[in-house]
Structure formats: C-alpha cells, structure tokens
C-alpha cells in the first residue's frame, strides 16, 4: 500500500523511479541547503549529497555521478555559473 505522500507524488506525475536519482545540493549557506534537502526528502528523494561551495561540488562530482545538481549562484571559490560551466564541459 502506498503512503500518503507517495500517492500525492504519483498524482503530480513524480514516479518512484524518478525519485531514485542522485542529487547534489550546493549552497554556502547551511540553512538553505537544509531547507532544500528537507523539501527533496519530503518529495521522496533519498540519495542527496551536499556541498558548501562550487569547489567542493566539483570534488564530489569527480567521485560520484549525479543526475541533478541544485546550486546557489553566489558562493565563494567557484560560483554557480562557473560550476555549471565546469559541469557542462
């Protein structure tokens, strides 16, 4: 039997398979990372990692393939746009 949030997610078109993606959340503010991770977990996503800046994100991307990266724009060391550029090249 499906749990209540699984029923709600299936109603909006998010399947169980789609929630099995690897997600990396990148933000220099811990509170923003925790809010985003909490929202993703409530939606049923479980394979979530976090990075404090673009530099750490690139290190994690070397170690593990991610299907989605959710990033802040303004961060120290490597900002969100530079991170996106590095991921795409």
Residue frames as a rotation matrix with the C-alpha (Angstrom) as fourth column:
UNK 1
0.577 0.817 0.000 0.00
0.817 -0.577 0.000 0.00
0.000 0.000 -1.000 0.00
UNK 2
-0.175 -0.646 0.743 1.33
0.605 -0.666 -0.437 3.45
0.777 0.373 0.507 -0.92
UNK 3
-0.437 -0.032 -0.899 1.96
0.811 -0.447 -0.378 6.03
-0.390 -0.894 0.221 1.78
UNK 4
0.553 0.758 -0.346 0.07
0.566 -0.646 -0.512 9.32
-0.611 0.087 -0.787 1.61
UNK 5
0.214 -0.495 -0.842 2.98
-0.439 -0.819 0.370 11.36
-0.873 0.290 -0.393 0.18
UNK 6
-0.799 -0.466 0.380 3.62
0.086 0.536 0.840 8.66
-0.595 0.704 -0.388 -2.45
UNK 7
-0.019 0.879 0.477 0.01
0.928 0.192 -0.318 8.93
-0.371 0.437 -0.819 -3.55
UNK 8
0.671 0.263 -0.694 0.30
0.139 -0.963 -0.231 12.71
-0.729 0.058 -0.682 -3.74
UNK 9
-0.259 -0.863 -0.434 3.53
-0.448 -0.290 0.845 12.50
-0.856 0.413 -0.312 -5.73
UNK 10
-0.717 0.038 0.696 2.09
0.529 0.680 0.508 10.00
-0.454 0.733 -0.507 -8.16
UNK 11
0.384 0.923 0.002 -0.85
0.759 -0.314 -0.570 12.36
-0.526 0.220 -0.822 -8.67
UNK 12
0.671 -0.182 -0.719 1.53
-0.327 -0.943 -0.067 15.13
-0.665 0.280 -0.692 -9.80
UNK 13
0.944 -0.169 -0.282 3.49
-0.219 0.317 -0.923 12.75
0.245 0.933 0.262 -12.01
UNK 14
-0.026 -0.978 0.206 6.63
-0.967 -0.027 -0.254 12.02
0.254 -0.206 -0.945 -9.96
UNK 15
0.710 0.286 -0.644 7.18
-0.256 0.956 0.143 8.26
0.656 0.064 0.752 -10.14
UNK 16
0.894 -0.403 0.194 9.13
-0.046 0.348 0.937 6.17
-0.445 -0.846 0.292 -7.68
UNK 17
0.422 -0.770 0.478 11.82
0.902 0.412 -0.131 5.56
-0.096 0.486 0.868 -10.33
UNK 18
0.379 -0.249 0.891 12.21
0.346 -0.855 -0.386 9.30
0.858 0.455 -0.238 -10.91
UNK 19
0.830 -0.040 0.557 12.83
-0.489 -0.533 0.690 9.77
0.269 -0.845 -0.462 -7.17
UNK 20
0.808 -0.570 0.145 15.79
0.403 0.716 0.569 7.37
-0.429 -0.402 0.809 -7.30
UNK 21
0.628 -0.603 0.492 18.10
0.310 -0.386 -0.869 9.93
0.714 0.698 -0.055 -8.89
UNK 22
0.002 -0.725 -0.689 21.32
0.994 -0.071 0.077 11.13
-0.105 -0.685 0.721 -7.28
UNK 23
0.726 0.335 0.600 21.05
0.399 -0.917 0.029 14.81
0.560 0.218 -0.799 -6.35
UNK 24
-0.362 -0.835 -0.415 23.77
0.921 -0.251 -0.298 17.24
0.145 -0.490 0.859 -5.27
UNK 25
0.806 0.582 0.106 22.68
0.533 -0.792 0.297 20.40
0.257 -0.182 -0.949 -3.41
UNK 26
-0.274 -0.961 0.040 25.29
0.915 -0.273 -0.298 23.18
0.297 -0.045 0.954 -3.48
UNK 27
0.624 0.411 0.665 24.99
0.178 -0.903 0.392 26.31
0.761 -0.126 -0.636 -1.31
UNK 28
-0.483 -0.873 0.068 27.35
0.181 -0.176 -0.968 28.14
0.857 -0.455 0.243 1.02
UNK 29
-0.401 0.432 0.808 24.51
-0.867 -0.463 -0.183 28.79
0.295 -0.774 0.560 3.49
UNK 30
-0.997 -0.045 -0.061 23.84
-0.021 0.937 -0.350 25.72
0.073 -0.348 -0.935 5.62
UNK 31
-0.470 0.883 0.008 20.26
-0.144 -0.068 -0.987 26.80
-0.871 -0.465 0.159 6.34
UNK 32
0.113 0.501 -0.858 19.42
-0.938 -0.232 -0.259 26.98
-0.329 0.834 0.443 2.62
UNK 33
-0.646 -0.392 -0.655 20.98
-0.589 0.802 0.102 23.56
0.485 0.452 -0.749 1.97
UNK 34
-0.961 0.258 0.102 18.96
0.101 0.666 -0.739 22.06
-0.259 -0.700 -0.665 4.81
UNK 35
-0.147 0.942 -0.300 15.70
-0.506 -0.333 -0.796 23.63
-0.850 0.035 0.525 3.61
UNK 36
0.014 0.109 -0.994 16.26
-0.993 0.117 -0.001 22.31
0.116 0.987 0.110 0.07
UNK 37
-0.834 -0.367 -0.411 17.28
-0.327 0.930 -0.165 18.85
0.443 -0.003 -0.896 1.29
UNK 38
-0.765 0.609 0.209 14.24
-0.056 0.261 -0.964 18.74
-0.642 -0.749 -0.165 3.58
UNK 39
0.096 0.818 -0.567 11.91
-0.789 -0.285 -0.545 19.60
-0.607 0.499 0.618 0.70
UNK 40
-0.230 -0.260 -0.938 13.51
-0.859 0.507 0.070 16.97
0.457 0.822 -0.340 -1.54
UNK 41
-0.990 -0.142 -0.026 13.20
-0.107 0.847 -0.521 14.32
0.096 -0.513 -0.853 1.19
UNK 42
-0.413 0.908 0.070 9.51
-0.285 -0.056 -0.957 15.18
-0.865 -0.415 0.282 1.68
UNK 43
0.256 0.460 -0.850 9.08
-0.946 -0.062 -0.318 14.59
-0.199 0.886 0.420 -2.05
UNK 44
0.917 0.179 0.355 10.57
-0.183 0.983 -0.023 11.12
-0.353 -0.044 0.934 -1.61
UNK 45
0.572 -0.796 -0.196 14.13
-0.247 0.061 -0.967 11.68
0.782 0.602 -0.162 -2.87
UNK 46
0.986 -0.164 0.006 16.68
0.059 0.382 0.922 9.85
-0.154 -0.909 0.386 -0.72
UNK 47
0.292 -0.935 0.200 20.07
0.943 0.317 0.105 9.90
-0.161 0.158 0.974 -2.50
UNK 48
0.862 0.074 0.501 21.04
0.171 -0.974 -0.150 13.50
0.477 0.215 -0.852 -1.71
UNK 49
0.009 -0.892 -0.451 24.52
1.000 0.006 0.009 14.90
-0.006 -0.451 0.892 -1.04
UNK 50
0.952 0.300 -0.056 25.52
0.303 -0.952 0.044 18.44
-0.040 -0.059 -0.997 -0.20
UNK 51
-0.087 -0.979 0.186 28.46
0.955 -0.135 -0.264 20.73
0.283 0.155 0.946 -0.89
UNK 52
0.259 0.133 -0.957 29.35
0.696 -0.712 0.089 24.06
-0.670 -0.689 -0.277 0.73
UNK 53
0.187 -0.200 -0.962 30.68
-0.492 -0.866 0.084 25.66
-0.850 0.458 -0.260 -2.45
UNK 54
0.816 0.177 -0.551 31.45
-0.578 0.203 -0.791 25.05
-0.028 0.963 0.267 -6.11
UNK 55
-0.174 -0.965 -0.194 34.94
-0.913 0.232 -0.337 23.76
0.370 0.118 -0.921 -5.38
UNK 56
-0.622 0.010 0.783 33.63
-0.513 0.750 -0.417 21.02
-0.592 -0.661 -0.461 -3.09
UNK 57
0.503 0.863 0.041 30.85
-0.466 0.311 -0.828 20.26
-0.728 0.398 0.558 -5.59
UNK 58
0.485 -0.391 -0.782 33.41
-0.805 0.149 -0.574 19.59
0.341 0.908 -0.243 -8.32
UNK 59
-0.640 -0.717 0.275 35.28
-0.765 0.565 -0.309 17.25
0.066 -0.408 -0.911 -5.96
UNK 60
-0.267 0.633 0.727 32.08
-0.357 0.635 -0.684 15.31
-0.895 -0.443 0.056 -5.27
UNK 61
0.694 0.544 -0.471 31.23
-0.600 0.076 -0.796 15.21
-0.398 0.835 0.380 -8.98
UNK 62
-0.119 -0.823 -0.555 34.59
-0.914 0.309 -0.263 13.53
0.388 0.476 -0.789 -9.60
UNK 63
-0.822 -0.259 0.508 33.70
-0.517 0.714 -0.472 10.83
-0.240 -0.650 -0.721 -7.06
UNK 64
-0.520 0.761 0.388 30.08
0.466 0.633 -0.618 10.09
-0.716 -0.141 -0.684 -7.98
UNK 65
-0.869 0.280 0.409 27.80
0.297 -0.365 0.882 10.70
0.397 0.888 0.234 -10.94
UNK 66
-0.577 0.728 -0.372 24.79
0.177 -0.333 -0.926 12.92
-0.798 -0.600 0.064 -10.18
UNK 67
-0.326 0.562 0.760 21.69
0.943 0.143 0.299 13.20
0.060 0.814 -0.577 -12.33
UNK 68
0.600 0.547 0.584 20.75
0.481 -0.830 0.283 16.59
0.639 0.111 -0.761 -10.85
UNK 69
-0.563 -0.703 -0.435 22.68
0.815 -0.386 -0.431 19.46
0.135 -0.598 0.790 -9.32
UNK 70
0.649 0.721 0.244 20.81
0.604 -0.683 0.410 22.22
0.462 -0.119 -0.879 -7.49
UNK 71
-0.285 -0.921 -0.266 23.13
0.950 -0.235 -0.204 25.17
0.126 -0.311 0.942 -6.88
UNK 72
0.563 0.237 -0.792 23.20
0.436 -0.899 0.041 28.67
-0.702 -0.368 -0.610 -5.47
UNK 73
0.787 -0.294 0.543 24.66
0.431 -0.368 -0.824 31.33
0.442 0.882 -0.163 -7.76
UNK 74
0.411 -0.620 0.669 26.68
-0.536 -0.758 -0.373 33.44
0.738 -0.205 -0.643 -5.32
UNK 75
0.973 -0.200 -0.119 29.25
0.223 0.657 0.720 31.31
-0.066 -0.727 0.684 -3.50
UNK 76
0.454 -0.883 -0.117 32.92
-0.701 -0.435 0.566 31.62
-0.551 -0.175 -0.816 -2.58
UNK 77
-0.311 -0.770 0.556 35.73
-0.115 0.612 0.783 29.94
-0.943 0.180 -0.279 -4.56
UNK 78
-0.980 0.104 0.171 33.61
0.188 0.190 0.964 28.85
0.068 0.976 -0.205 -7.55
UNK 79
-0.549 0.830 -0.095 30.21
-0.631 -0.487 -0.605 30.47
-0.548 -0.272 0.791 -8.10
UNK 80
0.087 0.728 0.680 27.15
-0.019 0.684 -0.730 28.74
-0.996 0.050 0.073 -9.51
UNK 81
0.842 0.225 -0.490 27.65
-0.453 -0.199 -0.869 29.89
-0.293 0.954 -0.065 -13.11
UNK 82
-0.089 -0.949 -0.302 31.28
-0.985 0.128 -0.112 28.77
0.145 0.288 -0.947 -13.14
UNK 83
-0.509 -0.008 0.861 30.19
-0.409 0.882 -0.234 25.46
-0.757 -0.471 -0.452 -11.61
UNK 84
0.570 0.792 0.218 27.58
-0.095 0.327 -0.940 24.99
-0.816 0.516 0.262 -14.33
UNK 85
0.608 -0.427 -0.669 30.21
-0.791 -0.254 -0.557 25.76
0.068 0.868 -0.492 -16.98
UNK 86
-0.482 -0.849 0.218 32.59
-0.869 0.495 0.004 23.18
-0.111 -0.187 -0.976 -15.49
UNK 87
-0.191 0.487 0.852 29.86
-0.193 0.832 -0.519 20.54
-0.962 -0.264 -0.064 -15.29
UNK 88
0.774 0.625 -0.103 28.85
-0.182 0.064 -0.981 21.08
-0.607 0.778 0.163 -18.92
UNK 89
0.455 -0.659 -0.599 32.41
-0.869 -0.182 -0.460 20.87
0.194 0.730 -0.655 -20.31
